[in-house]
Amino acid sequence: MKFLQLLAELENEVIKGGAHLELLQVRFSEVKKTKIVGITMIQMVSAIKMLEEKFDIDIGMFYKIPKEYDFLMEYLKKQHYKKTGKERMDQYNFFKKLNEEGSSFKGIAVNLEDIIILDNYSDLLKLGDFLKSVKYVLDRVIKFIRYLRSVAIVSANMLDFEAPVHIFMLILLIPLHKKYCGQDPLPDDLSSFIGGASVYSKTSDQILTIPENSPIPLHLQLIFKVLRDPQKFYEKSEIRKEMRLSSKQADWDALDHFLSIFFPSSDEKETWCKVDLEDFSDYRVQLKAALAKCQKAIRIGDHSEQDETKLTKHVKDSFDDAFKNISTWEIALKILKKCFPKEETPTSPLNPETPTDPTPHLPTFSISSSPPLSPVAISDNMILQPLDSNAPRYELVPVGPAPTDWENDPAWSQNEYSMNDTVSYKGNEYLLLR
């Protein structure tokens, strides 16, 4: 269980303590025999099935479905029918109840190797050597773990029930390693994956406190919070209750509007909600409009010079944090999709010389204090098309905020002969691809 415990520690904070150092010493003999008990097994297999459905993949490339899972699910369905007379229960409430009764299934357990295909890995192989066995990652193990954690969070967001992030770290360790290690260097700058100290003071799991006279509405503070932890579920009643307790002047119409965008639900009767990470364009539109509104409120407000400086910094930090998080999850979602190619067979992890297709390089990028909108996507890769239809097309990698007024600025012509190279534009670096 040491392996599972170490991953659970890394779920919350990658560099706190020495969990990552201990993890590197774990051998695959222990990884393979890690016990996955009842509820964790159900969560893992359900998550794997979600990936299969979401990305139309052959789960046999990486995973197996243990017979114990089918047995336990059949038992749970029968118990549910006896109690309610209903054959089906929505996944959120099913797993919520399962969590409450989880101790009842501790007697049912399988080894990790019964769920994840690990036959190609020697029992003596350490995780540290596993991560260092291919070029480019010798000094980037922690960065790889951060990648793993970020992609796991995006995966957890796609579920219809809440599950620990470290379960997805387990599921995605092998696919992520096979797809990205040894094929293309990991970026030097993973700052958007690190998620450093927040600009807020957080004393509980409630909505974060804000400075007095802040022009940022409380419902926006809620959005900022959920963009930092998008894997979490929120009860709608609790959101409204907390908003009402926090502010007597809450803009309920604005709250409902933002909830409809950031917490879409297929069924209005659902009592829970979560942010949808698969639709970023609406988020940028709404946040950019809100940013302009907050900046205007500061300009026309009756503030001392000191207060105005303080509030300006507060607004800048708040929106920088939100836009950075959106870009982080955008990149993580792209990486997740790259982990499960539809027509490729994964190569042997012990033979890094095996030919592989190159993967896109993810360069560094920066986000300004007032992030502009990305242009309308005409492909998954966000093509930047100058107004001159005969001009070359520019592909922004990674997907992030496009430069302000890029479409009207002739300076883009300087990049005509810079394809597949890094160029500077208004102080930011971009990788341009034809």
Secondary structure, DSSP 8 states (H G I E B T S, - for coil): -HHHHHHHHHHH-SSSTTHHHHHHT-BHHHHHT-EEEHHHHHHHHHHHHHHHHHHT--GGGTB---HHHHHHHHHHHHHHHHHHS-S---HHHHHHHHHHTGGGGTT-EEEGGGTB--TTS-TT-BHHHHHHSSTT-TT-HHHHHHHHHHHHHHHHHTSSS---HHHHHHHHHHHHHHHHTTTS---S--HHHH--S-SS--SSSS-----TT-SS-HHHHHHHHHHHSTT--EEHHHHHHHHHHH-TT--HHHHHHHHHHHS--S-TT-SEE---TT--HHHHHHHHHHHHHHHHHHHHS---HHHHHHHHHHHHHHHHHHHHHHHHHHHHHHHHHHHS-TT-----TT-TTS--------------SS-------SSTT-EE--SSTTS--EEEES-----TTGGG-GGGGGGTT-TTEEEEETTEEEEEE-
